[in-house]
């Protein structure tokens, strides 16, 4: 078993918090949109703070340009998700398909971006995680729309676990790059 420092533990905890908030506030925003709740604007606005929080954390390691770049990509990811749910709710299939295509392209851009800034991160691994994340969020929204509430809860359990996987991949890559100066096998 490998020991970790307090700094490394803080990094792990930070990324777990960020990814947890990402999944929680995404869930709350989807619920607000699907059920047309009066807190929709406030909930989406809170969700959109998450990319800035990621960006601030990235700035510590990679500088302002990269921190802002990741925040921009993640903001686009969230805006597209909200727009997709709204298009599906409106029954606009063509718009939903176009947004979905852009959403997946954005996920691919995120994978390329992450692999480009950290040699310990695999583009293929991030692409797979991001595409899985998109499918889970889409399923989460559709189960709400279709009033499949137990299935919705079951999907969210998977989303939570998958968010922790992304958090751990992110923190391990940063720890390996900046503190261990070596990368795990990809």
Secondary structure as UniProt FT lines:
FT   HELIX           6..34
FT   TURN            35..36
FT   TURN            38..39
FT   HELIX           40..47
FT   HELIX           49..62
FT   HELIX           64..89
FT   TURN            90..91
FT   HELIX           93..117
FT   TURN            119..120
FT   HELIX           123..145
FT   TURN            146..147
FT   HELIX           149..175
FT   HELIX           176..180
//
